[in-house]
């Protein structure tokens, strides 16, 4: 009884932070979404109207933007997993010194602000940038390659670059926790390296992979700066629309409805991804061991 009461006391600060930082803002958005706007007085009117939600579900622009955000986040998460998984597993085999160096190199992109990284990519991929200059010098092209900047290609390249460290770190930590004796036992029992990977390493690193997928998906799907500054005419995002509705357009009810809809859709897709990943037997074994 005392132990349970003590755990409850420890949970109180966390619960307060979650309520103030997450639940309360969401509640405010829910309330705003049923208000109306008096454009003559530029005020919000508590009319408890469903007008904003009706506009949200009948306007195909909002559906398109939310779907675009989901596809962008899912694609970035998939590419990050395919690239980051072998990097993370390989890092577990390095000596301690090289692991430290590898972690520093891995986190280097995060040492600068997002704006700095975006403009650095604009310098690299621009018409007079390093890539086009190198291709001209090699005689591969005569004119600058236009798709390298202000295109979906650039947007997803930079999203992948910005979020790859989160994927690698999540999988790396999970891979470091694997008992190496399990791999040795599998090899002793005649398992080939590929069999040991799919039957031991992959299932036991699934929790880290799930965390990485969830994190990268949420960050990439919710990114506003990268598509806006690098996507050109294709850079429209739900976040940019929400920013415009809250600011210039002063349509807070519609902005709140769009924010909540986007949050629900992204959470549903991310939860679905993670649920599928955690159906591996190895993942459940990890959680059962942690529960004990």
Secondary structure, 3 states (H helix, E strand, C coil): CHHHHHHHHHHHHHHHHHHHHHHHHHHHHHHHCCCEEECCCCEEECCCCCHHHHHHHHCHHHHHHHHHHHHHHHHHHHHHHHHHHHHHHHHCCCCHHHHHHHHHHHHHHHHCCHHHHHHHHHHHHCCCCHHHHHHHHCCCCCCCCHHHCCCHHHHHHHHHHHHHHHHHHHHHHHHHCCCHHHHHHHHHCCCCHHHHHHHHHHHHHHHHHHHHHHHHHHHHHCCCHHHHHHCHHHCCCHHHHHHHHHCCCCCHHHHHHHHHHHHHHHHHHHHHHHHHHCCCHHHHHHHHHHHC
